[in-house]
């Protein structure tokens, strides 16, 4: 953001100029991690800033929940639900690719809610042989189909060990991780694989009631901070309470899914495989 572009424009300086030109008292900024990094730069430059966590990824540090997340979970869950009918009648392996490049909250929650049999997350590099073994175990138990909820940023153990450039070269061989995984499953199990990618439908549509209530509460709290002259904070929700969180603590930090968290343990207890 601070590096001048081809025209010599420093974007932060440009934003500061617009802020002063418009005579603003405060900027209320809604968005995800990149947005919060920029907001923190503006705070460091002396601008009055208050932010709200708005992203379907639920990956912003300092808040238990972001608005947009639950609405996206609903859409991804519906996609998995719709696959069950065809999966049960055709006896194939189905992959539903859910959004999430760096974190797996959306895939984890949608996979649990939608009854996925295997969930693959960026935080837990998977072993392809373990994925194939989970599919074959279901087959031996008389379960003719398997549904995988796969985050778009899911990565195998082999790919996780590659350098960044090597991994990018490998990724370019396939449209996405799901297509590579489908080839590997076919090779190991002989089972036909079908892929569904809900894509950007997860980012749109009508927000669910939970998100409407959360956004309203966060917005009201942001207005309260402005009235009090308390700037440089993100308004988050922690243990059900709306709280201000210093932007300096939020910017540049990702809230990832801990592989040893209770929700992962509980999912494994009900028979879900994470390919590890």
ZADO-1210 file (C-alpha; in nm, 4 decimals, padded with zeros to 6 digits):
<atoms>
<atom x="00.0000" y="00.0000" z="00.0000" code="UNK" pos="1"/>
<atom x="00.2897" y="00.2385" z="00.0684" code="UNK" pos="2"/>
<atom x="00.4849" y="00.1512" z="-00.2476" code="UNK" pos="3"/>
<atom x="00.4174" y="00.4144" z="-00.5178" code="UNK" pos="4"/>
<atom x="00.2526" y="00.2762" z="-00.8327" code="UNK" pos="5"/>
<atom x="00.3639" y="00.3408" z="-01.1919" code="UNK" pos="6"/>
<atom x="00.2272" y="00.6941" z="-01.1619" code="UNK" pos="7"/>
<atom x="00.4103" y="00.7585" z="-00.8357" code="UNK" pos="8"/>
<atom x="00.0883" y="00.7394" z="-00.6319" code="UNK" pos="9"/>
<atom x="00.1202" y="00.6432" z="-00.2655" code="UNK" pos="10"/>
<atom x="-00.2263" y="00.5015" z="-00.1911" code="UNK" pos="11"/>
<atom x="-00.2106" y="00.5754" z="00.1806" code="UNK" pos="12"/>
<atom x="-00.1176" y="00.9389" z="00.1135" code="UNK" pos="13"/>
<atom x="-00.3985" y="00.9554" z="-00.1425" code="UNK" pos="14"/>
<atom x="-00.6495" y="00.8263" z="00.1121" code="UNK" pos="15"/>
<atom x="-00.5277" y="01.0736" z="00.3704" code="UNK" pos="16"/>
<atom x="-00.5748" y="01.3523" z="00.1181" code="UNK" pos="17"/>
<atom x="-00.9310" y="01.2429" z="00.0410" code="UNK" pos="18"/>
<atom x="-01.0106" y="01.2133" z="00.4121" code="UNK" pos="19"/>
<atom x="-00.9019" y="01.5732" z="00.4711" code="UNK" pos="20"/>
<atom x="-01.0560" y="01.7062" z="00.1508" code="UNK" pos="21"/>
<atom x="-01.3950" y="01.5704" z="00.2534" code="UNK" pos="22"/>
<atom x="-01.3562" y="01.6997" z="00.6076" code="UNK" pos="23"/>
<atom x="-01.4297" y="01.3623" z="00.7626" code="UNK" pos="24"/>
<atom x="-01.4444" y="01.3082" z="01.1369" code="UNK" pos="25"/>
<atom x="-01.3964" y="00.9316" z="01.1171" code="UNK" pos="26"/>
<atom x="-01.3779" y="00.6434" z="00.8703" code="UNK" pos="27"/>
<atom x="-01.5933" y="00.3369" z="00.9478" code="UNK" pos="28"/>
<atom x="-01.4353" y="00.0542" z="00.7503" code="UNK" pos="29"/>
<atom x="-01.5923" y="-00.2866" z="00.6863" code="UNK" pos="30"/>
<atom x="-01.3975" y="-00.5808" z="00.5508" code="UNK" pos="31"/>
<atom x="-01.1568" y="-00.8684" z="00.5965" code="UNK" pos="32"/>
<atom x="-00.7854" y="-00.9051" z="00.6651" code="UNK" pos="33"/>
<atom x="-00.6542" y="-00.6864" z="00.3834" code="UNK" pos="34"/>
<atom x="-00.9029" y="-00.4167" z="00.4773" code="UNK" pos="35"/>
<atom x="-00.7889" y="-00.4264" z="00.8393" code="UNK" pos="36"/>
<atom x="-00.4228" y="-00.4007" z="00.7405" code="UNK" pos="37"/>
<atom x="-00.5001" y="-00.0862" z="00.5420" code="UNK" pos="38"/>
<atom x="-00.7184" y="00.0524" z="00.8187" code="UNK" pos="39"/>
<atom x="-00.4319" y="00.0083" z="01.0616" code="UNK" pos="40"/>
<atom x="-00.1970" y="00.1972" z="00.8270" code="UNK" pos="41"/>
<atom x="-00.4440" y="00.4870" z="00.8269" code="UNK" pos="42"/>
<atom x="-00.4649" y="00.4714" z="01.2053" code="UNK" pos="43"/>
<atom x="-00.0861" y="00.4904" z="01.2262" code="UNK" pos="44"/>
<atom x="-00.1012" y="00.7998" z="01.0035" code="UNK" pos="45"/>
<atom x="-00.3282" y="00.9731" z="01.2548" code="UNK" pos="46"/>
<atom x="-00.6703" y="00.9220" z="01.0932" code="UNK" pos="47"/>
<atom x="-00.9724" y="00.8420" z="01.3104" code="UNK" pos="48"/>
<atom x="-01.0730" y="00.4874" z="01.2205" code="UNK" pos="49"/>
<atom x="-01.3237" y="00.2320" z="01.3498" code="UNK" pos="50"/>
<atom x="-01.3615" y="-00.1064" z="01.1758" code="UNK" pos="51"/>
<atom x="-01.6115" y="-00.3903" z="01.1607" code="UNK" pos="52"/>
<atom x="-01.5241" y="-00.7549" z="01.0752" code="UNK" pos="53"/>
<atom x="-01.7043" y="-00.8450" z="00.7501" code="UNK" pos="54"/>
<atom x="-01.5857" y="-01.1607" z="00.5736" code="UNK" pos="55"/>
<atom x="-01.7223" y="-01.5058" z="00.4905" code="UNK" pos="56"/>
<atom x="-01.3926" y="-01.6607" z="00.6075" code="UNK" pos="57"/>
<atom x="-01.4343" y="-01.5851" z="00.9814" code="UNK" pos="58"/>
<atom x="-01.0547" y="-01.5482" z="00.9944" code="UNK" pos="59"/>
<atom x="-01.0135" y="-01.2084" z="01.1618" code="UNK" pos="60"/>
<atom x="-00.8192" y="-01.2090" z="01.4859" code="UNK" pos="61"/>
<atom x="-00.9904" y="-01.0664" z="01.7936" code="UNK" pos="62"/>
<atom x="-01.3511" y="-01.1641" z="01.7201" code="UNK" pos="63"/>
<atom x="-01.5300" y="-01.4953" z="01.7639" code="UNK" pos="64"/>
<atom x="-01.7448" y="-01.4298" z="01.4584" code="UNK" pos="65"/>
<atom x="-01.7486" y="-01.2140" z="01.1461" code="UNK" pos="66"/>
<atom x="-02.0698" y="-01.1152" z="00.9745" code="UNK" pos="67"/>
<atom x="-02.1154" y="-01.2855" z="00.6394" code="UNK" pos="68"/>
<atom x="-01.9734" y="-01.6109" z="00.7700" code="UNK" pos="69"/>
<atom x="-02.2960" y="-01.7752" z="00.8806" code="UNK" pos="70"/>
<atom x="-02.4746" y="-01.6775" z="00.5584" code="UNK" pos="71"/>
<atom x="-02.1942" y="-01.8408" z="00.3570" code="UNK" pos="72"/>
<atom x="-02.2105" y="-02.1511" z="00.5788" code="UNK" pos="73"/>
<atom x="-02.5812" y="-02.1775" z="00.4972" code="UNK" pos="74"/>
<atom x="-02.5160" y="-02.1643" z="00.1216" code="UNK" pos="75"/>
<atom x="-02.2274" y="-02.4144" z="00.1315" code="UNK" pos="76"/>
<atom x="-02.4313" y="-02.6455" z="00.3551" code="UNK" pos="77"/>
<atom x="-02.7226" y="-02.6318" z="00.1101" code="UNK" pos="78"/>
<atom x="-02.4831" y="-02.7313" z="-00.1694" code="UNK" pos="79"/>
<atom x="-02.3672" y="-03.0359" z="00.0280" code="UNK" pos="80"/>
<atom x="-02.7270" y="-03.1224" z="00.1206" code="UNK" pos="81"/>
<atom x="-02.8295" y="-03.1151" z="-00.2452" code="UNK" pos="82"/>
<atom x="-02.5463" y="-03.3518" z="-00.3386" code="UNK" pos="83"/>
<atom x="-02.6687" y="-03.6192" z="-00.0927" code="UNK" pos="84"/>
<atom x="-02.9644" y="-03.7186" z="-00.3125" code="UNK" pos="85"/>
<atom x="-02.7523" y="-03.7884" z="-00.6202" code="UNK" pos="86"/>
<atom x="-02.4661" y="-03.9370" z="-00.4188" code="UNK" pos="87"/>
<atom x="-02.6945" y="-04.1907" z="-00.2516" code="UNK" pos="88"/>
<atom x="-02.8582" y="-04.2991" z="-00.5773" code="UNK" pos="89"/>
<atom x="-02.5460" y="-04.3173" z="-00.7949" code="UNK" pos="90"/>
<atom x="-02.2903" y="-04.4529" z="-00.5473" code="UNK" pos="91"/>
<atom x="-02.0057" y="-04.2242" z="-00.6416" code="UNK" pos="92"/>
<atom x="-01.7534" y="-04.0012" z="-00.4661" code="UNK" pos="93"/>
<atom x="-01.8561" y="-03.6366" z="-00.4640" code="UNK" pos="94"/>
<atom x="-01.6308" y="-03.3405" z="-00.3866" code="UNK" pos="95"/>
<atom x="-01.7844" y="-03.0070" z="-00.2879" code="UNK" pos="96"/>
<atom x="-01.5195" y="-02.7346" z="-00.3042" code="UNK" pos="97"/>
<atom x="-01.5833" y="-02.4626" z="-00.0477" code="UNK" pos="98"/>
<atom x="-01.4227" y="-02.1177" z="-00.0399" code="UNK" pos="99"/>
<atom x="-01.1253" y="-02.0577" z="00.1891" code="UNK" pos="100"/>
<atom x="-00.7698" y="-02.0113" z="00.0613" code="UNK" pos="101"/>
<atom x="-00.5849" y="-01.9896" z="00.3906" code="UNK" pos="102"/>
<atom x="-00.8333" y="-02.0931" z="00.6594" code="UNK" pos="103"/>
<atom x="-01.0932" y="-02.3672" z="00.6842" code="UNK" pos="104"/>
<atom x="-01.3657" y="-02.2341" z="00.9132" code="UNK" pos="105"/>
<atom x="-01.6236" y="-02.2195" z="00.6335" code="UNK" pos="106"/>
<atom x="-01.5456" y="-02.5693" z="00.5062" code="UNK" pos="107"/>
<atom x="-01.5365" y="-02.7114" z="00.8584" code="UNK" pos="108"/>
<atom x="-01.8760" y="-02.5733" z="00.9605" code="UNK" pos="109"/>
<atom x="-02.0454" y="-02.6470" z="00.6264" code="UNK" pos="110"/>
<atom x="-01.8951" y="-02.9969" z="00.6211" code="UNK" pos="111"/>
<atom x="-02.0199" y="-03.0709" z="00.9711" code="UNK" pos="112"/>
<atom x="-02.3631" y="-02.9225" z="00.9074" code="UNK" pos="113"/>
<atom x="-02.4028" y="-03.0876" z="00.5664" code="UNK" pos="114"/>
<atom x="-02.2959" y="-03.4349" z="00.6743" code="UNK" pos="115"/>
<atom x="-01.9717" y="-03.4584" z="00.4765" code="UNK" pos="116"/>
<atom x="-01.7773" y="-03.7796" z="00.5366" code="UNK" pos="117"/>
<atom x="-01.4332" y="-03.6258" z="00.4738" code="UNK" pos="118"/>
<atom x="-01.3327" y="-03.2639" z="00.5385" code="UNK" pos="119"/>
<atom x="-01.0039" y="-03.1262" z="00.4066" code="UNK" pos="120"/>
<atom x="-00.8723" y="-02.7978" z="00.5455" code="UNK" pos="121"/>
<atom x="-00.5676" y="-02.5772" z="00.4740" code="UNK" pos="122"/>
<atom x="-00.4602" y="-02.6142" z="00.8377" code="UNK" pos="123"/>
<atom x="-00.4395" y="-02.9955" z="00.8212" code="UNK" pos="124"/>
<atom x="-00.2332" y="-03.1152" z="00.5221" code="UNK" pos="125"/>
<atom x="-00.3924" y="-03.4368" z="00.4027" code="UNK" pos="126"/>
<atom x="-00.2477" y="-03.7735" z="00.3054" code="UNK" pos="127"/>
<atom x="-00.4076" y="-03.8915" z="-00.0205" code="UNK" pos="128"/>
<atom x="-00.3745" y="-04.2544" z="00.0903" code="UNK" pos="129"/>
<atom x="-00.5635" y="-04.1733" z="00.4112" code="UNK" pos="130"/>
<atom x="-00.8413" y="-04.0121" z="00.2064" code="UNK" pos="131"/>
<atom x="-00.8614" y="-04.3206" z="-00.0176" code="UNK" pos="132"/>
<atom x="-00.8613" y="-04.5482" z="00.2878" code="UNK" pos="133"/>
<atom x="-01.1549" y="-04.3560" z="00.4398" code="UNK" pos="134"/>
<atom x="-01.3520" y="-04.3983" z="00.1157" code="UNK" pos="135"/>
<atom x="-01.2766" y="-04.7713" z="00.0975" code="UNK" pos="136"/>
<atom x="-01.3703" y="-04.8148" z="00.4661" code="UNK" pos="137"/>
<atom x="-01.7134" y="-04.6686" z="00.3924" code="UNK" pos="138"/>
<atom x="-01.7446" y="-04.8985" z="00.0903" code="UNK" pos="139"/>
<atom x="-01.6691" y="-05.2069" z="00.3007" code="UNK" pos="140"/>
<atom x="-01.9344" y="-05.0938" z="00.5490" code="UNK" pos="141"/>
<atom x="-02.1921" y="-05.0938" z="00.2703" code="UNK" pos="142"/>
<atom x="-02.1976" y="-04.7167" z="00.2264" code="UNK" pos="143"/>
<atom x="-02.1885" y="-04.6773" z="-00.1499" code="UNK" pos="144"/>
<atom x="-02.1059" y="-04.3064" z="-00.1631" code="UNK" pos="145"/>
<atom x="-01.8681" y="-04.0587" z="00.0016" code="UNK" pos="146"/>
<atom x="-01.8981" y="-03.6812" z="00.0172" code="UNK" pos="147"/>
<atom x="-01.5886" y="-03.4652" z="00.0662" code="UNK" pos="148"/>
<atom x="-01.6020" y="-03.1012" z="00.1713" code="UNK" pos="149"/>
<atom x="-01.2728" y="-02.9598" z="00.0432" code="UNK" pos="150"/>
<atom x="-01.1459" y="-02.6073" z="00.1119" code="UNK" pos="151"/>
<atom x="-01.0061" y="-02.4412" z="-00.2001" code="UNK" pos="152"/>
<atom x="-00.6824" y="-02.3922" z="-00.0072" code="UNK" pos="153"/>
<atom x="-00.6535" y="-02.7533" z="00.1103" code="UNK" pos="154"/>
<atom x="-00.3090" y="-02.8983" z="00.0486" code="UNK" pos="155"/>
<atom x="-00.1584" y="-03.2463" z="00.0537" code="UNK" pos="156"/>
<atom x="00.1399" y="-03.3282" z="00.2730" code="UNK" pos="157"/>
<atom x="00.3544" y="-03.3671" z="-00.0390" code="UNK" pos="158"/>
<atom x="00.2579" y="-03.0239" z="-00.1745" code="UNK" pos="159"/>
<atom x="00.2947" y="-02.8640" z="00.1684" code="UNK" pos="160"/>
<atom x="00.6606" y="-02.9704" z="00.1664" code="UNK" pos="161"/>
<atom x="00.7273" y="-02.7922" z="-00.1651" code="UNK" pos="162"/>
<atom x="00.8681" y="-02.4418" z="-00.1957" code="UNK" pos="163"/>
<atom x="00.6241" y="-02.1637" z="-00.2794" code="UNK" pos="164"/>
<atom x="00.7296" y="-02.1537" z="-00.6462" code="UNK" pos="165"/>
<atom x="00.7155" y="-02.5332" z="-00.6774" code="UNK" pos="166"/>
<atom x="00.3697" y="-02.5414" z="-00.5232" code="UNK" pos="167"/>
<atom x="00.2417" y="-02.2739" z="-00.7633" code="UNK" pos="168"/>
<atom x="00.3776" y="-02.4696" z="-01.0605" code="UNK" pos="169"/>
<atom x="00.2036" y="-02.7844" z="-00.9349" code="UNK" pos="170"/>
<atom x="-00.1252" y="-02.5966" z="-00.8807" code="UNK" pos="171"/>
<atom x="-00.1229" y="-02.4685" z="-01.2380" code="UNK" pos="172"/>
<atom x="-00.1597" y="-02.8257" z="-01.3643" code="UNK" pos="173"/>
<atom x="-00.5202" y="-02.8404" z="-01.2400" code="UNK" pos="174"/>
<atom x="-00.8148" y="-02.5958" z="-01.2271" code="UNK" pos="175"/>
<atom x="-00.8177" y="-02.6392" z="-00.8483" code="UNK" pos="176"/>
<atom x="-00.7174" y="-02.8786" z="-00.5713" code="UNK" pos="177"/>
<atom x="-01.0416" y="-03.0752" z="-00.6138" code="UNK" pos="178"/>
<atom x="-00.9533" y="-03.1827" z="-00.9679" code="UNK" pos="179"/>
<atom x="-00.6126" y="-03.3094" z="-00.8644" code="UNK" pos="180"/>
<atom x="-00.7665" y="-03.4921" z="-00.5699" code="UNK" pos="181"/>
<atom x="-01.0325" y="-03.6468" z="-00.7965" code="UNK" pos="182"/>
<atom x="-00.7618" y="-03.7947" z="-01.0230" code="UNK" pos="183"/>
<atom x="-00.5768" y="-03.9356" z="-00.7224" code="UNK" pos="184"/>
<atom x="-00.8919" y="-04.0912" z="-00.5741" code="UNK" pos="185"/>
<atom x="-00.9800" y="-04.2529" z="-00.9081" code="UNK" pos="186"/>
<atom x="-00.6264" y="-04.3897" z="-00.9373" code="UNK" pos="187"/>
<atom x="-00.6291" y="-04.5387" z="-00.5868" code="UNK" pos="188"/>
<atom x="-00.9885" y="-04.6617" z="-00.5550" code="UNK" pos="189"/>
<atom x="-01.1201" y="-04.6922" z="-00.9101" code="UNK" pos="190"/>
<atom x="-01.4277" y="-04.4927" z="-00.8047" code="UNK" pos="191"/>
<atom x="-01.5836" y="-04.2247" z="-01.0210" code="UNK" pos="192"/>
<atom x="-01.5564" y="-03.8754" z="-00.8745" code="UNK" pos="193"/>
<atom x="-01.7810" y="-03.5756" z="-00.9385" code="UNK" pos="194"/>
<atom x="-01.6910" y="-03.2196" z="-00.8423" code="UNK" pos="195"/>
<atom x="-01.9240" y="-02.9356" z="-00.7433" code="UNK" pos="196"/>
<atom x="-01.7911" y="-02.5814" z="-00.6946" code="UNK" pos="197"/>
<atom x="-02.0501" y="-02.3412" z="-00.5459" code="UNK" pos="198"/>
<atom x="-01.7931" y="-02.0652" z="-00.5970" code="UNK" pos="199"/>
<atom x="-01.9024" y="-01.7051" z="-00.5568" code="UNK" pos="200"/>
<atom x="-02.2610" y="-01.7993" z="-00.4757" code="UNK" pos="201"/>
<atom x="-02.1212" y="-01.8349" z="-00.1227" code="UNK" pos="202"/>
<atom x="-02.0459" y="-01.4626" z="-00.1177" code="UNK" pos="203"/>
<atom x="-02.3903" y="-01.3366" z="-00.2172" code="UNK" pos="204"/>
<atom x="-02.7617" y="-01.3691" z="-00.1613" code="UNK" pos="205"/>
<atom x="-02.9726" y="-01.2604" z="00.1329" code="UNK" pos="206"/>
<atom x="-02.7917" y="-01.2532" z="00.4685" code="UNK" pos="207"/>
<atom x="-02.9256" y="-01.4929" z="00.7279" code="UNK" pos="208"/>
<atom x="-03.0945" y="-01.3579" z="01.0439" code="UNK" pos="209"/>
<atom x="-02.7870" y="-01.4301" z="01.2585" code="UNK" pos="210"/>
<atom x="-02.5673" y="-01.2119" z="01.0378" code="UNK" pos="211"/>
<atom x="-02.8284" y="-00.9345" z="01.0295" code="UNK" pos="212"/>
<atom x="-02.8451" y="-00.9265" z="01.4082" code="UNK" pos="213"/>
<atom x="-02.4654" y="-00.9432" z="01.4478" code="UNK" pos="214"/>
<atom x="-02.4052" y="-00.6666" z="01.1920" code="UNK" pos="215"/>
<atom x="-02.6656" y="-00.4466" z="01.3617" code="UNK" pos="216"/>
<atom x="-02.5066" y="-00.4967" z="01.7037" code="UNK" pos="217"/>
<atom x="-02.1551" y="-00.4302" z="01.5744" code="UNK" pos="218"/>
<atom x="-02.2727" y="-00.1225" z="01.3844" code="UNK" pos="219"/>
<atom x="-02.4464" y="00.0197" z="01.6915" code="UNK" pos="220"/>
<atom x="-02.1336" y="-00.0401" z="01.8998" code="UNK" pos="221"/>
<atom x="-01.9182" y="00.1306" z="01.6350" code="UNK" pos="222"/>
<atom x="-02.1439" y="00.4359" z="01.6509" code="UNK" pos="223"/>
<atom x="-02.1064" y="00.4342" z="02.0281" code="UNK" pos="224"/>
<atom x="-01.7262" y="00.4352" z="02.0027" code="UNK" pos="225"/>
<atom x="-01.7387" y="00.7316" z="01.7637" code="UNK" pos="226"/>
<atom x="-01.9644" y="00.9270" z="01.9983" code="UNK" pos="227"/>
<atom x="-01.7132" y="00.8592" z="02.2768" code="UNK" pos="228"/>
<atom x="-01.4192" y="00.9576" z="02.0568" code="UNK" pos="229"/>
<atom x="-01.2613" y="00.6117" z="02.0902" code="UNK" pos="230"/>
<atom x="-01.0870" y="00.5424" z="01.7606" code="UNK" pos="231"/>
<atom x="-00.8320" y="00.2913" z="01.6327" code="UNK" pos="232"/>
<atom x="-01.0453" y="-00.0110" z="01.7229" code="UNK" pos="233"/>
<atom x="-01.2235" y="-00.2979" z="01.5565" code="UNK" pos="234"/>
<atom x="-01.5627" y="-00.3842" z="01.7025" code="UNK" pos="235"/>
<atom x="-01.5734" y="-00.7589" z="01.7656" code="UNK" pos="236"/>
<atom x="-01.7766" y="-01.0165" z="01.9541" code="UNK" pos="237"/>
<atom x="-01.6109" y="-01.2260" z="02.2247" code="UNK" pos="238"/>
<atom x="-01.8063" y="-01.4755" z="02.4359" code="UNK" pos="239"/>
<atom x="-02.1322" y="-01.3156" z="02.3242" code="UNK" pos="240"/>
<atom x="-02.0305" y="-00.9635" z="02.4230" code="UNK" pos="241"/>
<atom x="-01.9497" y="-00.6795" z="02.1838" code="UNK" pos="242"/>
<atom x="-01.6023" y="-00.5438" z="02.2595" code="UNK" pos="243"/>
<atom x="-01.3550" y="-00.2960" z="02.1074" code="UNK" pos="244"/>
<atom x="-01.0269" y="-00.4579" z="01.9987" code="UNK" pos="245"/>
<atom x="-00.7175" y="-00.2421" z="01.9244" code="UNK" pos="246"/>
<atom x="-00.6508" y="-00.2418" z="01.5496" code="UNK" pos="247"/>
<atom x="-00.2803" y="-00.2923" z="01.6122" code="UNK" pos="248"/>
<atom x="-00.3615" y="-00.6347" z="01.7592" code="UNK" pos="249"/>
<atom x="-00.5850" y="-00.7336" z="01.4673" code="UNK" pos="250"/>
<atom x="-00.3911" y="-00.6227" z="01.1580" code="UNK" pos="251"/>
<atom x="-00.1764" y="-00.8891" z="00.9947" code="UNK" pos="252"/>
<atom x="-00.3022" y="-01.1791" z="01.2095" code="UNK" pos="253"/>
<atom x="-00.5087" y="-01.4717" z="01.0839" code="UNK" pos="254"/>
<atom x="-00.7487" y="-01.6692" z="01.3003" code="UNK" pos="255"/>
<atom x="-00.6929" y="-02.0214" z="01.1727" code="UNK" pos="256"/>
<atom x="-00.8551" y="-02.3518" z="01.2689" code="UNK" pos="257"/>
<atom x="-00.6371" y="-02.5136" z="01.5399" code="UNK" pos="258"/>
<atom x="-00.5799" y="-02.8780" z="01.4350" code="UNK" pos="259"/>
<atom x="-00.6042" y="-02.9832" z="01.8014" code="UNK" pos="260"/>
<atom x="-00.9219" y="-02.7844" z="01.8757" code="UNK" pos="261"/>
<atom x="-01.2272" y="-02.9410" z="02.0376" code="UNK" pos="262"/>
<atom x="-01.4405" y="-02.9004" z="01.7229" code="UNK" pos="263"/>
<atom x="-01.1890" y="-03.1105" z="01.5249" code="UNK" pos="264"/>
<atom x="-01.1821" y="-03.3755" z="01.7983" code="UNK" pos="265"/>
<atom x="-01.5631" y="-03.3853" z="01.8083" code="UNK" pos="266"/>
<atom x="-01.5851" y="-03.4174" z="01.4292" code="UNK" pos="267"/>
<atom x="-01.3417" y="-03.7092" z="01.4365" code="UNK" pos="268"/>
<atom x="-01.5429" y="-03.8704" z="01.7150" code="UNK" pos="269"/>
<atom x="-01.8493" y="-03.8887" z="01.4910" code="UNK" pos="270"/>
<atom x="-01.6479" y="-04.0528" z="01.2157" code="UNK" pos="271"/>
<atom x="-01.5383" y="-03.7634" z="00.9949" code="UNK" pos="272"/>
<atom x="-01.1947" y="-03.8027" z="00.8371" code="UNK" pos="273"/>
<atom x="-00.9591" y="-03.5079" z="00.7880" code="UNK" pos="274"/>
<atom x="-00.7187" y="-03.7072" z="00.5742" code="UNK" pos="275"/>
<atom x="-00.4454" y="-03.6894" z="00.8368" code="UNK" pos="276"/>
</atoms>
